[in-house]
């Protein structure tokens, strides 16, 4: 019991060191970008734009974060049904991204083909798979 607790503490420490290292790397990258000569030009262009550009950029970034979060949840989910639902959510986010970029046909096709057909096919395949076959080939679920 103590060995497993120490294993978790070790993993948490490694995760903390990794996040700290990534923070230092991105902070250094931000300082380099901020001190570069072209950053003033880019900031002046962003300030000169209207509020619509800022809102479009914000929506794009939020949709990107949602897609990225759902994709990470899909990969790390232990439950296959939850993983399939996270996949459908990421497909919906991609469709919203297409629609926000004025590619309405591609967004609607994404909804119909991927969410409608592939998503339903995945969910039916998961639900119709017998549990005994999975237990025999992989041990416990």
N, C-alpha and C positions, 0 to 999 in steps of 0.2 A: 504494500500500500504506500509506504513512504517512497519507494523507488519510482512509482508511477507519478506521485506528486512532484518529486524532483524533476522528472522528465517534463512535466507541464511547465514548471518554473523555468527550466532550461529553454523550452520552446518560446515562452513568453519573453524571456530575456533576449533571445535571438531575434524575435519579431520587433522588440523595442529598438535594438541596435540597428536593424535594417531600416526601420522607419526614421530613426535619427539620421542615419547615413543618407537616406534619400532626401530628407529635409535639408541637410547641409549642401548636398549636390544641387538641389533646385534653388536654394537661396543664393549660392554662388553663381548659378546660371542667371538668376534674376538680376543680380548686381552687375554682371557682365553685360547683359542686355540693356539695363538701365543706363550704364555709363558709356555705351557705344554711341558713336556719332549719329547713327541713323534713327535712334530712338526718339529724339526730339522731332524729327520729321514725321515719324509715324504718329506720335502723340498729337502733333499739330493737325494732321489729317483727321484723326479721330475726333478731336475737338471741333473741327470745322464741319463735320458731318451733322446731320440732323438727328433727332432723338429716335427716328425710325431705324436707323442703322444700328444704334446701340441696342434697341429692343430685339431686332432680328438676331444680332450676335448673342444676346442673352438667351433667347429661345433656343438657338442652335446649340449653345453650350449646355443648357439644361437637358435638352433632348439627348445630347451625346453622353452626359453623365448617367441619365436613366438607362440608356442602352448599355453602357459599360457596366453599370451596377447589376442589371438583370442578367447580363452575360456571365459575369463572375458568379452570381448566385446559381445560374444554370450549371456551371462547371462544378462547383463545390457542393451542390445539393446531394444528399445521400438518398433521397426518395426520387424514384424515376418519374413519378407523376408530377411532383413539384418541379423537377428539372424540365419536363416538357412544357409546363405552364410558364416557367420563366423564359423558355425559348419563344413561346408565343408572345409573351410580353415584349421581348426584345425585337421580334418581328413587327409588332405594332409600333414600337418606337421608331424603327427604321421607316415604316410607312408614314408616320407623322413627320419624320425628317424630310422625306421626299415631298410630301405635300407642302411643307413650309418652304421648300426650295422651288416652288412653282412647277413641280413635276407631278401634276395631279394624276395623270394616267398611270405612271409608274407606281405611285402610292396606292391607288385603287387596285392595281394588279397585284401588288404586294399583299394587300389585305385578302383579296380573293384567292390567290394561288397559295401563298405561304400560310397565312393564318387559317383560311378556310379549308383548303385541301390537305396540305402537309400536316398542319396541326391536328386536324381531326384524325388523320391516318395514324399519327404517332400516338395519340391518346387511345384510339381503339386497339392498336397493337399492344400497348402496355396493359390495357385493361383485359384483353383477351388472352394474354399469356398466362399459362397455368403456373401457379406458384411452385408446384412440385418440381417442374422442370428446372426452374431457376435455382431451387434449393439443391438439387442433385448436382448441378454443374458448378455452382459457386459456393456451396456451403450455406451458411446463414445469410439472410438478406439484411 
